[in-house]
Amino acid sequence: MSQQHVLNLAAAYAQLQQEALAWQVLLWSGEVTADQQHAFEVWLAMSDAHQQAWSEIEIMQQKLQLVPQATIGLVRHKLPSAKRRQLLQLLGVAVVTGGAVPVVRQSDSWQTLAADYRTHTGQQEKVVLADGSQLVMNTSTSVDIAYSARERKLILHAGEIYISTAPDVVQARPLLVQTRHGTIYGAATDGAATALGTKFNVRLKQHETRVSVYEGAVKLQSANGLHDLTIASGRQAGLLEGALSKVSANGNENAWLDGRLVAEQLRLGDFLDELSRYRAGVIRYDQAVANMLVSGVFPLLDTDRVLQSLLQALPLRIDYFSRYWVRVHAA
């Protein structure tokens, strides 16, 4: 990648961050007109990059605790000017200076924009790798492929992937998936050309990388190298910040491969959070409905149909401010 291309990507990233920041400050002002809200929704729906920039602003606001969790989104209260300035200083200054390029290149948005393979919101894609391994990418996923003479490495920057590994018959290189939480060894050898791990699912979340195994076994190693374990077919575990979670049985983690979202007595809040991964724009819900329970099998390719089906099963009201802004209330 040329230096000029790097600078162009960095400039595009910085511009999106500034635009997202400007929208957040406006939405926090409590003085938003209907036209301004519509303009924000249009901006948000332009691309996955816009939605990623907005998501990072929301994550940062939660970390800073500038406003209560319940008011995230379109806030009806005026944000004190001092806190607006604090947000501008923390989020805005670094990305507009020329010296920010090295920092930008390490950010999640940069890695997402520059990845070898990417999917958009609601899109899934199958990729056959050079060694014959098959990679299926779920919604809003970005992956870099880093094959070398010593290893076959996939770097997952965002989203979720399902891998069916092929044996490396020539060099017997290990196949591994790396995320910010650690490394998943999905096809290593034990000296006798025995495959370790053949089919498994990896989902990168904010605080965890979740791994579910469907054939063979995989080895998990934390980013600090202090913890590792091997999980067998039918089991799952998570890589955390410097630790590993307990092993448990698989559920319906790979139902997305068939275009389905399966819920078994799932909290409505968790269900809507999951559904929002496949829908452009945002889904908001009142805390009064978050603990209602949902069960069923739902089609991921038609999120409007899913939302309407909820009205048949639960005492809800759904307001569509636009195609890209939905709020769920108690009826």
C-alpha positions in Angstrom: 0.0 0.0 0.0 1.6 3.3 -1.1 2.2 6.1 1.4 -0.2 8.4 -0.5 -3.0 5.7 -0.3 -2.3 5.5 3.5 -2.6 9.2 3.8 -5.8 9.2 1.8 -7.4 6.5 4.0 -6.2 8.3 7.1 -7.8 11.6 5.9 -11.0 9.8 5.1 -11.1 8.2 8.6 -10.4 11.5 10.3 -13.2 13.2 8.3 -15.7 10.5 9.3 -14.6 10.8 13.0 -15.1 14.6 12.9 -18.5 14.2 11.2 -19.7 11.6 13.8 -18.5 13.9 16.6 -20.3 16.9 15.2 -23.5 14.8 15.0 -23.1 13.6 18.6 -22.7 17.1 20.0 -25.7 18.3 18.0 -27.9 15.4 19.2 -26.8 16.1 22.8 -27.7 19.7 22.5 -31.5 19.1 23.0 -32.2 21.5 20.1 -32.5 19.1 17.2 -35.0 19.9 14.5 -36.9 17.2 12.5 -34.8 18.2 9.4 -31.6 17.8 11.4 -32.7 14.4 12.7 -33.5 13.3 9.1 -30.1 14.6 7.9 -28.4 12.5 10.6 -30.2 9.4 9.6 -29.3 9.9 6.0 -25.6 10.4 6.9 -25.7 7.3 9.1 -27.1 5.1 6.3 -24.5 6.2 3.7 -22.1 3.4 4.5 -20.7 0.9 7.0 -17.8 3.3 7.6 -20.3 6.0 8.8 -21.9 3.5 11.1 -18.5 2.3 12.4 -17.5 5.9 13.1 -20.8 6.5 15.0 -20.4 3.3 17.0 -16.9 4.4 18.1 -18.3 7.8 19.3 -21.0 6.0 21.3 -18.5 3.6 22.9 -16.3 6.5 23.8 -19.2 8.4 25.4 -20.0 5.4 27.5 -16.4 5.2 28.7 -16.3 8.9 29.6 -19.7 8.6 31.3 -20.6 12.0 29.9 -24.3 11.1 29.9 -26.3 8.3 31.6 -26.6 5.0 29.7 -30.4 5.4 29.4 -30.0 8.7 27.5 -27.6 7.3 24.8 -29.0 8.2 21.3 -31.2 11.2 20.7 -30.9 13.0 24.0 -33.6 15.5 25.0 -31.3 17.3 27.5 -28.8 20.0 26.8 -25.2 18.9 27.4 -23.2 21.4 29.4 -20.7 23.3 27.3 -17.8 22.2 29.4 -18.6 18.5 28.7 -19.0 19.3 25.0 -15.5 20.8 25.1 -14.1 17.7 26.9 -15.5 15.4 24.3 -14.1 17.6 21.5 -10.7 17.6 23.1 -10.6 13.8 23.7 -12.0 12.7 20.4 -11.5 15.5 17.9 -8.0 16.9 18.3 -6.0 13.7 17.7 -7.6 12.8 14.3 -7.3 16.2 12.6 -3.5 16.7 13.1 -1.1 15.4 10.5 0.9 13.5 13.1 -2.1 11.3 13.9 -1.6 8.9 10.9 0.4 6.3 13.0 -2.4 6.3 15.6 -5.1 6.2 13.0 -3.5 3.1 11.4 -3.9 1.2 14.7 -7.5 2.1 15.2 -10.5 -0.2 14.6 -11.9 2.0 11.9 -8.6 2.1 10.0 -8.2 -1.7 10.1 -11.8 -2.2 9.0 -11.4 0.2 6.0 -8.1 -1.3 4.9 -8.8 -5.0 5.5 -8.2 -7.6 2.7 -11.9 -8.8 2.9 -14.9 -6.8 4.2 -18.7 -7.3 4.4 -21.3 -4.6 4.8 -24.2 -4.6 7.2 -26.5 -7.6 6.5 -24.0 -9.0 3.9 -22.4 -12.5 4.1 -19.6 -13.7 1.9 -17.7 -16.9 1.2 -14.0 -16.9 0.4 -11.8 -19.8 -0.6 -8.3 -19.2 0.6 -5.0 -20.0 -1.2 -4.6 -23.3 0.7 -8.2 -24.5 0.1 -9.5 -23.5 3.5 -13.0 -21.9 3.3 -13.9 -18.7 5.1 -17.5 -17.5 5.6 -17.8 -13.9 6.7 -20.9 -12.7 8.6 -22.3 -9.1 8.7 -20.0 -6.1 9.2 -16.8 -8.2 9.2 -13.3 -7.3 8.2 -10.4 -9.8 7.9 -6.7 -9.6 6.8 -5.0 -12.7 5.4 -1.4 -13.0 6.4 0.0 -16.3 5.1 3.8 -16.8 5.4 6.3 -19.6 5.1 5.8 -20.4 8.8 2.0 -20.0 9.4 -1.4 -19.3 7.9 -2.8 -16.4 9.9 -6.1 -14.6 9.7 -6.5 -11.4 11.5 -10.1 -10.6 12.5 -10.6 -6.9 13.0 -14.4 -6.9 13.3 -17.4 -9.1 13.0 -17.6 -12.9 12.8 -16.2 -15.7 10.7 -16.8 -19.5 10.2 -13.7 -21.5 9.0 -13.4 -24.9 7.5 -9.7 -25.6 7.4 -7.9 -27.5 4.8 -4.6 -29.4 5.5 -1.4 -27.7 4.5 0.0 -30.8 2.7 3.2 -29.1 1.5 4.5 -27.2 4.6 2.2 -28.3 7.4 1.9 -24.7 8.6 -0.5 -24.0 11.5 -3.6 -22.1 10.7 -4.6 -19.5 13.3 -7.0 -16.6 13.9 -5.8 -13.6 15.7 -7.9 -10.9 17.4 -7.1 -8.2 20.0 -8.0 -10.7 22.7 -5.7 -13.5 21.7 -5.1 -16.3 19.2 -7.1 -19.3 18.1 -5.1 -22.2 16.6 -7.5 -23.9 14.3 -5.3 -26.3 12.3 -2.0 -27.0 14.0 0.0 -30.3 13.6 1.4 -32.5 16.3 4.3 -33.9 14.3 2.2 -36.7 12.8 0.3 -34.5 10.4 -2.8 -34.7 12.7 -5.1 -31.7 12.3 -6.0 -29.8 15.4 -9.3 -28.1 14.5 -11.2 -28.2 11.3 -14.5 -26.3 11.6 -15.1 -23.4 14.0 -16.8 -20.1 14.5 -15.1 -16.9 15.8 -17.0 -13.8 16.8 -15.2 -10.7 17.9 -17.1 -8.7 20.5 -16.1 -5.6 22.4 -14.8 -7.4 25.5 -14.5 -11.0 24.3 -13.7 -13.2 21.3 -16.2 -16.1 21.3 -15.1 -19.4 19.8 -17.4 -22.3 19.0 -16.1 -25.6 17.6 -18.1 -27.8 15.3 -15.5 -30.4 14.1 -12.1 -31.3 15.5 -10.6 -29.1 18.2 -9.0 -25.7 18.6 -6.5 -24.2 21.0 -7.1 -20.8 22.6 -4.3 -18.6 23.9 -4.8 -15.3 25.6 -3.1 -12.2 24.2 -0.6 -12.0 27.2 0.4 -15.7 26.6 -0.4 -16.7 30.2 -3.5 -18.8 29.5 -4.4 -21.4 27.0 -6.8 -24.3 26.6 -8.1 -26.7 24.0 -11.8 -27.1 23.3 -13.3 -30.0 21.4 -16.2 -30.2 19.0 -19.5 -29.2 20.3 -18.0 -26.8 22.9 -17.2 -23.1 23.1 -15.2 -20.7 25.2 -14.1 -17.1 25.1 -10.9 -15.1 25.0 -11.2 -12.2 27.4 -8.8 -9.4 28.4 -5.8 -11.5 29.6 -8.0 -14.5 30.5 -10.2 -17.3 29.2 -13.8 -18.0 30.0 -15.2 -21.3 31.1 -16.0 -24.0 28.5 -19.7 -24.6 27.8 -21.8 -26.4 25.2 -22.6 -24.9 21.8 -25.9 -23.2 21.3 -27.2 -21.6 18.1 -24.1 -19.6 17.4 -23.8 -20.7 13.8 -27.5 -20.3 12.8 -26.4 -17.2 10.8 -24.9 -19.6 8.2 -28.4 -20.5 7.3 -29.7 -17.0 7.4 -31.5 -17.5 10.7 -31.5 -15.9 14.2 -32.6 -18.4 16.8 -33.8 -17.2 20.2 -34.6 -19.4 23.1 -36.1 -17.4 26.0 -33.7 -14.6 25.1 -34.0 -11.1 26.7 -35.6 -8.7 24.2 -32.8 -6.2 24.8 -30.2 -8.8 23.8 -32.4 -10.0 20.9 -32.6 -6.4 19.5 -28.9 -5.8 20.0 -28.3 -9.0 17.9 -30.8 -8.0 15.3 -29.3 -4.6 14.9 -26.1 -6.2 13.6 -28.0 -7.0 10.4 -29.9 -3.8 9.9 -28.6 -0.5 8.6 -29.2 2.4 11.0 -30.1 2.0 14.7 -32.6 0.1 16.8 -33.3 1.7 20.2 -35.5 0.3 23.0 -36.8 1.4 26.3 -35.5 -0.4 29.4 -39.1 -1.2 30.3 -39.2 -3.8 27.6 -35.5 -5.0 27.7 -36.3 -8.0 30.0 -39.2 -9.4 28.1 -38.4 -12.9 26.7 -38.3 -13.9 23.0 -38.4 -17.3 21.5 -38.4 -18.3 17.8 -36.6 -18.6 14.6 -36.3 -15.4 12.6 -35.0 -14.6 9.1 -31.9 -12.4 9.1 -32.5 -11.1 5.6 -35.7 -9.4 6.5 -35.3 -7.4 9.7 -38.6 -5.4 9.1 -40.4 -8.7 9.1 -38.7 -9.7 12.4 -39.7 -6.5 14.0 -43.3 -6.9 12.9 -43.4 -10.4 14.2 -42.4 -9.2 17.7 -45.7 -7.1 17.7 -47.6 -10.4 17.4 -46.0 -12.0 20.3 -45.3 -9.2 22.8 -47.1 -6.1 24.1 -44.9 -3.7 22.2 -45.1 -0.6 20.1 -42.6 0.2 17.4 -42.0 3.7 16.1 -40.2 4.2 12.8 -38.7 7.7 12.7 -37.3 6.6 9.4 -36.1 3.4 7.8 -32.8 3.9 9.7 -34.1 4.9 13.1 -36.4 2.5 15.0 -37.5 2.6 18.7 -39.3 -0.2 20.5 -41.6 0.8 23.4 -44.0 -1.0 25.7 -47.6 -1.0 24.3 
